[in-house]
């Protein structure tokens, strides 16, 4: 059961003491992010997502500010740059009315922008700022765009594993499919058995039922078994299902734990720079203080403990209490894999400075170099001496969105809590019960990730072939992209050790920097905007992740289909050469 006042649900979806809401809230679809010229779409361009044109002409500049472009890119997309389409007089009238409403004249709106939660107004998220809006506008104008800004594998053509989709199709169909007389002809026996096993653990045998607020008990057991097999701790320190929470992707889990950790502006969260912008956004949204610590690019994006100690000391001098430390392993956007020695140093640092460790390990299956391997923070911690292994609080996050699964849209993930006070875990359970449970298809996807077909199963050979081919393809793509960038004048690039991205440094000519400054943009954003305009490739500037002063970067995913990879490389190379010549 949940902690005091928490309620929650048991493994069959029954409400425990404290109960909870019935979850009848309605979701509203958000409006399209941008509109562009070119008139009605004659047909979807290659790579388009089939989105509809907004009913009201969209002021991209205002939306971009509301979405929160990075501080380093303060200038919003101007309406003339994105929304200069042929909307006619009716469009102008709509725009004028929209402008009046957005200005909150006569205080017509309760949620006037000036009266929205201040933390939401100041929150920034660079992943979908000006570049993303411009890319959407280009699509609306029937121009092809390749989205290399997000680790979104299936949007770029990656195929889901056959076994996973077969099990999910049967689980979602329930008796309507499993009860069909020909189901045994259409699906392998291990697929049918797995779907039945999972459905048996749901209330009413249906994915449409609520589950325990921590997630389905069987799936949490699967996660615990996976963790023990990965870390070799089944006998010495077996994972506990009571410490595992299934979440709607890793991001939801991060938000939950920041809710628990941040009490106000006086609490600080240490986050690596460059960082995945989720962390700076959520720290701001929760009213905390972001404490960035720079990674050392010259040392393969390694940690500098002396610098870390300095960040903590300065924070305390300002009256800020560091509460938790985030690190991403393998790194995003930087791709580095942390060694056993480095993880041990971080754990000792956390012990010394009294910090919770937040281990973002969503790319643990994405390691591309033979000289490195993923080592979990949990494994290192449990191998240390008494007084550390039983005291340092660690939260680890994983998701079906990354790894080899690439199931971003299913929103499945989990977090594990180590060395937390039982009453604190009860409060986390209480927090999870507020939303009743994570979505059930996502929970099932977690089970399929951590417990794939085994030798002797009917689906084993196909699954092994698909996963091996995908892993090797991603490895080749990572190596080829890193090699191509290293070969360019005005660009340096570390090895792509892990994760799904390349993060080269741009050595831009003074004239390019001056042109960017004249346009009111950060130089790497300026570069990426020109790249998008000329090639249709949407990436993310390093300023969106944070970076050392007077350095410029970009992040591109390694996910373009392998049969189009040379095309992508050629476009990058041709653009970069022309850009450097133009501003030399």
ABEGO torsion letter per residue (X at the ends): XBBBGAEEBBAAGBBBBGEBBAGABBBBBBBBABBBBGEBBABBBBGBAGBBBBABBBBAAAAAAAAGBBAABABBBBAAAABABBAEAAAAAAAAAAAAAAAGBGGABABBAAABBAAAAABBBAABBAAAAAAAAAAAAGBBBBBAABBBAAAAGBBBBAAAAAAAAAAAAEAAAAABAAAAAABBAAAAAAAAAAAAABBGGBAABBBBAAEBAAAAAAAAAAAAAAAGAAAABBBBAAABBBBBEAAAAAAAAAAAABAEAABBBBBBOBBBAAAAAAAAAAGBBBBBBBBBAAAGGBBBAAAAAAAAAAAAAAGBBBABBBBBOBBOAAGBBBBAAAAAAAAAAAAAAGBBBBBBAAAAABBABAABBBBBAAAAAAABBBGAAAABBBBBBBBAABEAAGBAAAGBBBBBBBGBBAAAAAAAAAAAAAAGBBBAAAAAAAAAAABBBBBGBAAAAAAAAAAAAAAAAAAAAAAAAAAAAAABBGBBBBBBABEABBBBBBBBBAAAAAAAAAAGBBAAAAAAAAAAAAAGBBBBBAAAAEBBBGBBBBBBBAABBAAAAAAAAAAAAAAAAAAAAAAX
